[in-house]
Amino acid sequence: MSALTIGHLAERAGVATSAIRFYESRGLLASERTSGNQRRYPQAALRRVAFIRTAQQVGLSLDEIADALATLPADHAPTKADWTRLSRAWRPRLDEQIERLERLRDTLDGCIGCGCLSLRTCALTNPDDEVAARGRGAVLLEPGATTAPPSGTPAPDHPRSPR
């Protein structure tokens, strides 16, 4: 197997060459330089770029990605055991994201607990912004949140119901 130029790596990985340079500047990829000072990447860089892109789609920060990549071999493709270890570490985070997306899907047309009080149902489910006591933002979409209205608040005929 021959080393990949930055253009070939970018094309095969489906990213811009600027992304490859950025990943390298962050220590996520490594290249060697030719006598003409051109970058050359090992074939294993393809898998590392795929890993980086997947990790970003999952919502990991670049620091978290760097930490994960630091546990993988830099000079060859990771083994099945390496991927199994990483995937096990990601599972709770993925489960949390799936739960958050399901809550978003199921409550998108109703109150999400943001405190805006602009929807007609907010007057029923969150009078006087009682949900503010649960935290900032769309608290009813956060992990561990219930879709039930605050305690003591009547919610007759409300489209959302607790799971």
HELIX and SHEET records of a PDB file:
HELIX    1   1 ILE A    6  ALA A   13  1                                   8    
HELIX    2   2 THR A   17  SER A   25  1                                   9    
HELIX    3   3 ALA A   44  VAL A   58  1                                  15    
HELIX    4   4 LEU A   62  ALA A   70  1                                   9    
HELIX    5   5 LYS A   80  THR A  107  1                                  28    
HELIX    6   6 ARG A  120  THR A  125  1                                   6    
HELIX    7   7 PRO A  127  ARG A  134  5                                   8    
HELIX    8   8 VAL A  139  LEU A  141  5                                   3    
SHEET    1   A 2 GLU A  32  ARG A  33  0                                        
SHEET    2   A 2 ARG A  39  ARG A  40 -1                                        
END                                                                             
